[in-house]
Amino acid sequence: MPVHNTSLPGYTRSQLALRNGQDRDEIWCAYEGIIYDLSTSRLWRNGKHYEHWAGQDLTDELVGAPHSNGVFDRFAAVGKLI
């Protein structure tokens, strides 16, 4: 389960959307209010992973994924969605 760190900086949905791997090099996604940096993942090149796009909240989309939310444990938490 991701650790919710209250000392993380806050980012709006608009700010998160800029970190989509296209407008900037950063590839970020949010899950349960925490924003993760997925830039190091080869599966997220160019900000896309199967039918999912970076720069958005993936909380509702994870329901249909073939993996658990533990996948986010591999990535650094860089902020919280405000």
C-alpha positions in Angstrom: 0.0 0.0 0.0 1.4 3.4 -0.9 2.6 5.6 2.0 0.7 8.8 2.3 3.3 11.5 3.2 1.8 14.8 4.4 5.1 16.6 3.8 4.8 16.1 0.0 4.2 19.2 -2.1 0.7 19.6 -3.5 -0.1 19.7 -7.2 -3.4 20.5 -9.0 -4.9 18.3 -11.7 -3.7 20.9 -14.2 -0.2 20.7 -12.9 -0.3 16.9 -13.0 -1.5 17.0 -16.6 1.7 18.8 -17.6 3.8 15.8 -16.5 2.4 13.5 -19.2 5.7 12.5 -20.9 4.9 14.7 -23.9 4.8 18.3 -22.7 7.8 17.6 -20.3 10.1 14.7 -19.7 8.4 14.0 -16.4 5.9 11.0 -16.4 3.7 11.4 -13.4 0.4 9.7 -12.4 -1.7 10.0 -9.3 -3.2 7.1 -7.3 -5.3 7.6 -4.2 -4.2 11.2 -3.8 -0.5 10.6 -4.1 1.5 11.5 -7.3 4.2 9.1 -8.4 7.1 9.6 -10.8 6.9 6.8 -13.4 9.7 8.3 -15.6 12.1 5.4 -14.9 9.6 2.8 -16.1 10.2 1.4 -19.5 6.5 0.5 -19.6 5.6 4.2 -19.5 7.7 5.5 -22.4 6.2 8.6 -24.0 3.7 8.8 -21.2 1.5 5.9 -22.3 1.0 2.4 -20.8 -1.4 0.3 -22.7 -4.6 2.3 -22.8 -3.6 4.5 -19.8 -2.1 8.0 -20.2 0.3 9.8 -17.8 -0.5 13.1 -16.2 -3.8 12.0 -14.7 -5.3 10.2 -11.7 -5.3 6.4 -12.3 -7.2 5.5 -9.1 -10.4 4.4 -10.9 -8.5 2.8 -13.8 -6.5 0.4 -11.6 -9.6 -1.7 -11.0 -9.1 -3.4 -14.4 -5.4 -3.7 -14.2 -3.7 -7.1 -14.1 -1.6 -6.0 -11.1 -2.3 -4.6 -7.6 -1.7 -1.1 -6.2 1.6 -2.5 -4.9 3.1 -1.6 -8.3 3.3 2.0 -7.0 5.8 0.9 -4.3 8.4 0.8 -7.0 8.2 4.5 -7.7 9.0 7.7 -5.8 6.1 9.6 -4.4 6.7 13.2 -5.6 3.5 15.0 -4.5 -0.1 14.9 -3.5 -3.1 15.7 -5.6 -4.9 18.8 -4.4 
